[in-house]
Amino acid sequence: MNALRILLLAPDSNPDSTSSALVGYYHGEALARLHSVTLVVRDANEGAVRRTQTPFRAIEAISLPWLDRLYAWSFRWIFKSDYAAQIVTAFSYPFSLAFEWYAWRRMRTRIMAGDFDVVLRLNPVTSVLPSLFAYLLRRGPVPFVIGPINGGLPWPEGFSQTRRQKEWVSRLRTLYRLMPFARSTYRNAAAIVAGSSQTYAEFSAHREKLFFVPENGISSSLCTDALRSLPCSGGLELIFVGGLIPRKGCDLALRAAASLLRKGLARFTIVGDGPERQRLEQLTRSLGIEKAVSFRGWLTHSEALNCMRAADVLVFPSLREFGGGVVFEALAMGAVPVVVDFGGPGDIVHPAVGYKVSLTNESDVQCEIERVLANLEGDRHLLDRLRQQGMRYARECLSWEGKAQIMTRILTWAVGQGPKPDLHPPSRNDGR
């Protein structure tokens, strides 16, 4: 396989950030180790990327001073720095197009001169922010590929947690198709990479050029050949990692674990913070489990990984989770995941490495997780087997290096140099 010359649009990629910005950086870095990659980022992220000395062929920083200042001010003072707010995505629309227009002006001459084999847009990850490049490259000279994209996950009914957090703007999501360049982005793309089964289904009309690749990944440095051994005695170590906001379902996790916690058969560590913390602390007191639950607040990434490495089970019943990067990390650290069969976690967890419970209603989800935890507490050999298989799965299938190899197959097909890969989302009929 010959190395491809890739123009990589990833404006938000930043190794010092979190969420999709960090995902974009790791994904781009892995591709740069296989191909000749020119990375196009926002000016604010250039320094952080250069400090890592990642082997990009070149880094092109796009500066939009007045637009960047307007966005930063609005994000801080109007949207209260809430990355998860859907209204922020809608607000980002003109800023995203402006970035790509200035990137096009910067790179157009080189694109037309044949300096690149393909243009790949890694972020924004959301599927509702279109790409100007797709339209500008509709007649060549190189193919345009977008993804992994994610989004479109509905708010499940029957849960008080989602009722407390659902935003009014979510009802207007489908209107993005009426915005300029929305349809042309996917019509003109040579390949569309969906980061979840939900997004794959949304773009099924483009099935002839649609592929499934999970949005998240893990660094190979987290995956060790020395598999963990399970202690023969002691309580079950449970952990939840994530923002303490309603849709993450930490209250469901605590209620489901309460029986074991009251009996002294388990301990629960909560890593994360947010507006729900006070309510969750009150819940532990009302359930009589406060002595068995430790709220650690926000920790550094390495500290959070150490907590997961010491845990037996990740209890993560997030009710609306697009990627679920914490599930990838838990598998690598040897914590058996217990998730709901919805969104990103439902795409990743399978019966050989963990549990996914049906997303029916609040009571059923809680009871099913309670049953799973009791089963694992009473069968340490099962827990150990799932742990070992999960670590192998993470090492062999979920690394950034592995994702870069899969993306290479898609890009090679898009440029007409290889066969079309067969990459479909997993079946949802494999739950326990």
C-alpha positions as CSV (number, residue, x, y, z in Angstrom):
1,M,0.0,0.0,0.0
2,N,1.4,3.4,-1.0
3,A,1.2,6.3,1.5
4,L,-1.6,8.7,0.6
5,R,-1.2,12.5,0.5
6,I,-4.0,13.6,2.7
7,L,-5.3,17.1,3.3
8,L,-6.9,16.8,6.8
9,L,-9.5,19.3,7.9
10,A,-9.6,19.1,11.7
11,P,-10.0,22.7,13.0
12,D,-10.7,21.8,16.6
13,S,-8.0,19.1,17.0
14,N,-6.0,19.7,20.2
15,P,-4.0,17.2,22.3
16,D,-4.5,19.3,25.4
17,S,-8.3,19.4,25.1
18,T,-11.1,16.8,25.7
19,S,-14.0,15.2,23.9
20,S,-14.1,15.6,20.1
21,A,-11.1,17.9,20.0
22,L,-8.9,15.2,21.6
23,V,-10.5,12.5,19.4
24,G,-9.7,14.5,16.3
25,Y,-6.1,14.9,17.3
26,Y,-5.5,11.3,18.1
27,H,-7.2,10.1,14.9
28,G,-5.1,12.6,12.8
29,E,-1.9,11.6,14.6
30,A,-2.5,7.9,13.8
31,L,-3.2,8.7,10.2
32,A,0.0,10.8,10.0
33,R,2.1,7.7,11.1
34,L,0.8,5.9,7.9
35,H,0.5,8.7,5.4
36,S,1.7,12.1,4.4
37,V,-0.8,14.3,6.2
38,T,-1.2,18.1,6.0
39,L,-3.3,19.1,9.0
40,V,-5.5,22.2,8.8
41,V,-6.4,23.6,12.2
42,R,-7.6,26.8,13.9
43,D,-4.8,29.1,14.8
44,A,-5.6,28.7,18.5
45,N,-4.8,25.0,18.4
46,E,-1.5,25.2,16.4
47,G,0.8,25.6,19.3
48,A,-0.6,22.6,21.2
49,V,-0.3,20.4,18.1
50,R,3.2,21.5,17.3
51,R,4.4,20.8,20.9
52,T,3.6,17.1,20.5
53,Q,6.0,16.8,17.5
54,T,3.6,14.6,15.7
55,P,4.8,13.5,12.3
56,F,2.5,15.6,10.2
57,R,3.9,16.6,6.8
58,A,2.8,20.2,7.5
59,I,0.4,22.1,9.8
60,E,-1.6,24.9,8.3
61,A,-3.2,27.3,10.9
62,I,-6.2,29.3,9.9
63,S,-6.6,32.6,11.7
64,L,-10.0,34.3,11.9
65,P,-9.3,36.8,14.7
66,W,-12.6,38.7,14.9
67,L,-14.7,35.6,14.3
68,D,-12.8,33.6,16.9
69,R,-13.1,36.4,19.4
70,L,-16.9,36.6,18.8
71,Y,-17.3,32.9,19.1
72,A,-15.2,32.7,22.3
73,W,-17.1,35.6,23.9
74,S,-20.5,34.1,23.0
75,F,-19.5,30.6,24.1
76,R,-18.4,31.9,27.5
77,W,-21.0,34.5,28.3
78,I,-24.1,33.4,26.4
79,F,-23.7,29.6,26.4
80,K,-21.9,29.3,29.8
81,S,-19.1,27.1,28.3
82,D,-21.5,24.2,27.9
83,Y,-19.9,22.0,25.2
84,A,-22.9,19.6,25.3
85,A,-25.6,22.2,24.5
86,Q,-27.2,21.6,21.1
87,I,-27.8,25.3,20.7
88,V,-24.0,25.7,20.6
89,T,-23.9,23.4,17.5
90,A,-26.5,25.5,15.8
91,F,-24.6,28.7,16.6
92,S,-21.4,27.2,15.2
93,Y,-22.8,26.9,11.7
94,P,-21.5,30.2,10.1
95,F,-18.2,29.9,12.0
96,S,-17.6,26.4,10.6
97,L,-18.3,27.5,7.0
98,A,-16.0,30.5,7.4
99,F,-13.2,28.3,8.6
100,E,-13.5,26.1,5.5
101,W,-13.7,29.1,3.1
102,Y,-10.5,30.5,4.4
103,A,-8.9,27.1,4.4
104,W,-10.0,26.7,0.8
105,R,-8.4,30.0,-0.1
106,R,-5.2,29.0,1.6
107,M,-5.0,25.5,0.0
108,R,-6.8,25.8,-3.3
109,T,-3.6,26.3,-5.4
110,R,-2.0,23.3,-4.0
111,I,-5.1,21.2,-4.4
112,M,-5.4,22.1,-8.0
113,A,-1.7,21.5,-8.6
114,G,-2.1,17.9,-7.5
115,D,-0.3,18.1,-4.1
116,F,-3.0,15.9,-2.4
117,D,-4.7,12.6,-3.2
118,V,-7.8,13.1,-1.0
119,V,-9.4,15.7,1.4
120,L,-10.7,14.2,4.7
121,R,-12.7,16.2,7.1
122,L,-12.4,14.7,10.6
123,N,-14.2,17.4,12.6
124,P,-16.6,18.9,13.4
125,V,-17.9,15.5,14.3
126,T,-21.5,16.5,14.2
127,S,-23.4,15.5,11.1
128,V,-25.5,18.8,11.0
129,L,-22.5,21.1,10.2
130,P,-22.0,20.9,6.4
131,S,-18.7,21.2,4.5
132,L,-18.0,23.9,2.0
133,F,-15.1,21.7,0.6
134,A,-17.6,19.0,-0.5
135,Y,-19.3,21.6,-2.8
136,L,-16.0,23.2,-4.0
137,L,-14.6,19.8,-4.9
138,R,-17.7,18.4,-6.6
139,R,-15.9,18.4,-10.0
140,G,-12.5,17.4,-8.6
141,P,-9.6,17.2,-8.9
142,V,-9.5,15.0,-5.7
143,P,-12.2,13.2,-3.7
144,F,-13.7,14.5,-0.5
145,V,-14.4,12.1,2.4
146,I,-16.2,13.1,5.6
147,G,-16.2,11.4,9.0
148,P,-16.5,9.7,11.3
149,I,-19.6,11.8,11.8
150,N,-22.0,11.4,14.6
151,G,-25.3,12.8,15.9
152,G,-29.0,12.4,15.4
153,L,-29.4,10.3,18.6
154,P,-33.0,10.8,19.8
155,W,-33.9,11.6,23.4
156,P,-35.4,8.4,24.8
157,E,-38.9,8.6,26.3
158,G,-39.8,7.3,29.7
159,F,-36.8,8.7,31.6
160,S,-37.0,11.6,34.1
161,Q,-33.3,12.2,33.4
162,T,-33.8,13.1,29.7
163,R,-36.9,15.1,30.5
164,R,-34.8,17.3,32.8
165,Q,-32.1,17.9,30.1
166,K,-33.7,17.8,26.7
167,E,-33.4,21.1,24.9
168,W,-36.1,22.8,22.8
169,V,-33.7,23.1,19.9
170,S,-33.6,19.3,19.5
171,R,-37.0,19.5,17.9
172,L,-35.6,21.6,15.1
173,R,-32.6,19.4,14.3
174,T,-34.0,18.1,10.9
175,L,-34.1,21.7,9.7
176,Y,-30.3,21.6,9.1
177,R,-31.1,19.8,5.8
178,L,-32.5,23.1,4.5
179,M,-29.4,25.1,5.3
180,P,-26.9,26.0,2.5
181,F,-24.5,23.2,1.6
182,A,-26.2,20.6,3.9
183,R,-27.4,18.4,1.0
184,S,-24.4,18.9,-1.2
185,T,-22.0,17.8,1.5
186,Y,-23.3,14.2,1.5
187,R,-24.3,14.2,-2.1
188,N,-20.8,15.2,-3.3
189,A,-18.8,13.2,-0.8
190,A,-16.9,10.3,-2.2
191,A,-17.3,8.4,1.1
192,I,-19.3,9.0,4.3
193,V,-18.0,7.5,7.5
194,A,-20.6,7.1,10.2
195,G,-19.4,6.9,13.8
196,S,-22.5,5.2,15.2
197,S,-25.2,2.9,14.1
198,Q,-27.8,5.7,14.6
199,T,-25.9,8.0,12.2
200,Y,-25.4,5.1,9.7
201,A,-29.2,4.6,9.6
202,E,-29.8,8.3,9.1
203,F,-27.6,8.3,6.0
204,S,-28.8,5.0,4.6
205,A,-29.8,6.7,1.4
206,H,-26.1,7.0,0.6
207,R,-25.4,3.3,1.4
208,E,-23.2,2.8,-1.7
209,K,-20.6,5.0,-0.1
210,L,-21.4,4.7,3.6
211,F,-19.1,3.0,6.1
212,F,-19.2,2.4,9.9
213,V,-16.2,3.2,12.0
214,P,-16.6,4.0,15.7
215,E,-15.9,7.7,16.5
216,N,-13.6,7.0,19.5
217,G,-10.5,5.0,20.0
218,I,-7.8,4.4,22.6
219,S,-4.0,4.9,22.6
220,S,-2.1,1.7,22.3
221,S,0.0,2.8,25.3
222,L,-3.1,2.1,27.4
223,C,-3.3,-1.5,26.2
224,T,-0.9,-3.9,28.0
225,D,-0.1,-7.5,27.3
226,A,0.0,-8.1,31.1
227,L,-3.7,-8.9,31.7
228,R,-5.0,-8.0,35.2
229,S,-5.6,-10.7,37.8
230,L,-8.8,-10.6,39.8
231,P,-8.5,-10.6,43.6
232,C,-10.2,-13.7,45.2
233,S,-11.9,-11.7,47.9
234,G,-13.0,-8.2,48.8
235,G,-16.0,-6.2,47.7
236,L,-16.8,-5.4,44.1
237,E,-15.2,-2.1,43.0
238,L,-17.7,-0.1,41.0
239,I,-16.9,3.1,39.1
240,F,-18.8,5.8,37.2
241,V,-16.8,8.3,35.1
242,G,-18.5,11.3,33.4
243,G,-20.2,14.6,33.8
244,L,-22.8,14.7,36.5
245,I,-25.6,15.8,34.3
246,P,-29.1,14.2,34.0
247,R,-28.6,12.3,30.8
248,K,-25.5,10.4,32.0
249,G,-27.8,8.5,34.4
250,C,-25.5,8.4,37.4
251,D,-28.6,8.2,39.7
252,L,-29.6,5.0,37.9
253,A,-26.2,3.5,38.6
254,L,-26.4,4.4,42.3
255,R,-29.9,3.0,42.7
256,A,-29.0,-0.2,40.9
257,A,-25.9,-0.7,43.1
258,A,-27.6,0.3,46.3
259,S,-28.5,-3.3,47.5
260,L,-24.8,-4.4,47.2
261,L,-23.5,-1.2,48.7
262,R,-25.8,-1.5,51.8
263,K,-24.7,-5.1,52.4
264,G,-21.0,-4.1,52.2
265,L,-20.5,-6.2,49.1
266,A,-19.3,-3.3,46.9
267,R,-17.9,0.2,46.9
268,F,-18.7,2.9,44.3
269,T,-16.3,5.6,43.1
270,I,-17.8,8.5,41.2
271,V,-15.3,10.4,39.0
272,G,-16.7,13.6,37.5
273,D,-18.6,16.7,38.5
274,G,-21.5,18.9,37.4
275,P,-24.8,20.4,38.4
276,E,-26.3,17.0,39.5
277,R,-23.6,16.4,42.2
278,Q,-25.5,17.8,45.2
279,R,-28.6,15.9,44.2
280,L,-26.6,12.7,43.8
281,E,-25.0,13.2,47.2
282,Q,-28.4,13.6,48.7
283,L,-29.6,10.4,46.9
284,T,-26.8,8.4,48.5
285,R,-27.9,9.6,52.0
286,S,-31.5,8.8,51.3
287,L,-30.5,5.3,50.0
288,G,-28.3,4.7,53.1
289,I,-25.2,4.1,51.0
290,E,-23.2,7.3,51.5
291,K,-20.4,5.5,53.4
292,A,-19.8,3.2,50.4
293,V,-19.8,5.9,47.8
294,S,-16.8,8.2,47.1
295,F,-17.3,11.4,45.0
296,R,-13.8,12.2,43.6
297,G,-14.8,15.2,41.4
298,W,-12.9,16.0,38.2
299,L,-9.5,14.2,38.0
300,T,-6.7,14.5,35.5
301,H,-6.9,12.0,32.7
302,S,-4.2,9.8,34.1
303,E,-5.8,9.9,37.6
304,A,-9.1,8.8,36.1
305,L,-7.4,6.0,34.2
306,N,-5.8,4.8,37.5
307,C,-9.2,4.7,39.1
308,M,-10.6,2.6,36.3
309,R,-7.6,0.3,36.5
310,A,-8.5,-0.3,40.1
311,A,-12.2,-0.9,39.4
312,D,-14.0,-4.2,38.6
313,V,-17.0,-2.8,36.8
314,L,-17.8,0.5,35.0
315,V,-21.5,1.2,35.6
316,F,-22.3,3.7,32.9
317,P,-26.1,3.8,32.0
318,S,-25.8,7.0,30.0
319,L,-29.1,7.5,28.2
320,R,-27.8,9.5,25.3
321,E,-24.2,8.9,24.5
322,F,-22.8,9.5,21.1
323,G,-19.3,8.1,21.3
324,G,-18.7,6.7,24.8
325,G,-14.9,7.1,24.9
326,V,-14.9,6.2,28.6
327,V,-16.2,2.7,27.7
328,F,-13.2,2.2,25.4
329,E,-10.9,3.2,28.2
330,A,-12.6,1.0,30.8
331,L,-12.2,-2.0,28.5
332,A,-8.5,-1.3,28.2
333,M,-8.1,-0.8,31.9
334,G,-9.9,-4.1,32.7
335,A,-13.1,-2.7,34.1
336,V,-16.1,-4.6,32.8
337,P,-18.7,-2.2,31.3
338,V,-22.4,-2.2,32.0
339,V,-24.2,0.1,29.7
340,V,-27.5,0.7,28.0
341,D,-28.0,-0.7,24.5
342,F,-28.2,2.8,22.8
343,G,-25.8,5.1,21.1
344,G,-22.1,4.6,21.1
345,P,-21.7,2.3,24.1
346,G,-24.3,-0.1,22.6
347,D,-22.3,-0.3,19.4
348,I,-19.1,-1.2,21.2
349,V,-20.0,-3.5,24.1
350,H,-20.8,-7.1,23.2
351,P,-21.6,-10.2,25.3
352,A,-18.0,-11.4,25.4
353,V,-16.7,-8.3,27.1
354,G,-19.6,-6.7,29.1
355,Y,-23.3,-6.1,29.4
356,K,-25.7,-3.8,27.6
357,V,-29.3,-3.6,29.0
358,S,-32.3,-2.7,26.9
359,L,-33.4,0.9,26.9
360,T,-37.0,0.4,28.0
361,N,-37.9,2.6,31.0
362,E,-36.3,3.9,34.1
363,S,-37.5,1.1,36.4
364,D,-36.6,-1.8,34.0
365,V,-33.1,-0.4,33.4
366,Q,-32.4,0.0,37.1
367,C,-33.6,-3.6,37.8
368,E,-31.6,-5.1,35.0
369,I,-28.4,-3.4,36.1
370,E,-29.0,-4.5,39.6
371,R,-29.4,-8.1,38.4
372,V,-26.1,-7.8,36.4
373,L,-24.1,-6.4,39.3
374,A,-25.5,-9.2,41.7
375,N,-24.5,-11.8,39.1
376,L,-21.0,-10.4,38.8
377,E,-20.5,-10.1,42.5
378,G,-21.5,-13.8,42.9
379,D,-19.4,-15.1,40.0
380,R,-15.9,-13.8,40.1
381,H,-14.7,-16.2,37.5
382,L,-17.2,-14.7,35.0
383,L,-16.1,-11.3,36.0
384,D,-12.4,-12.3,35.4
385,R,-13.2,-13.9,32.0
386,L,-15.0,-10.7,30.8
387,R,-12.2,-8.6,32.1
388,Q,-9.5,-10.5,30.2
389,Q,-11.5,-10.7,27.0
390,G,-12.3,-7.0,27.2
391,M,-8.7,-6.0,27.5
392,R,-7.8,-8.2,24.5
393,Y,-10.7,-6.6,22.5
394,A,-9.5,-3.1,23.3
395,R,-5.9,-4.0,22.4
396,E,-6.8,-5.7,19.1
397,C,-9.8,-3.8,17.9
398,L,-10.2,-0.3,19.5
399,S,-6.8,1.3,19.2
400,W,-6.2,4.5,17.2
401,E,-3.7,2.6,15.1
402,G,-6.4,0.0,14.2
403,K,-8.8,2.8,13.3
404,A,-6.2,4.4,11.1
405,Q,-5.8,1.1,9.2
406,I,-9.5,0.9,8.7
407,M,-9.7,4.5,7.5
408,T,-6.9,3.8,5.1
409,R,-9.0,1.1,3.5
410,I,-11.8,3.6,3.0
411,L,-9.5,6.4,1.7
412,T,-7.8,3.9,-0.7
413,W,-11.1,2.9,-2.1
414,A,-12.2,6.6,-2.4
415,V,-9.1,7.4,-4.6
416,G,-9.7,4.3,-6.7
417,Q,-6.7,2.3,-5.5
418,G,-8.3,-0.5,-3.6
419,P,-11.5,-2.6,-3.1
420,K,-14.5,-1.3,-1.3
421,P,-14.4,-2.3,2.4
422,D,-17.3,-4.0,4.0
423,L,-17.9,-1.9,7.2
424,H,-21.4,-2.1,8.7
425,P,-22.6,-1.3,12.2
426,P,-23.0,-4.3,14.6
427,S,-26.3,-6.0,15.0
428,R,-28.4,-4.9,18.0
429,N,-29.6,-8.4,18.6
430,D,-26.6,-9.6,20.5
431,G,-27.4,-8.3,23.9
432,R,-27.6,-10.5,27.0
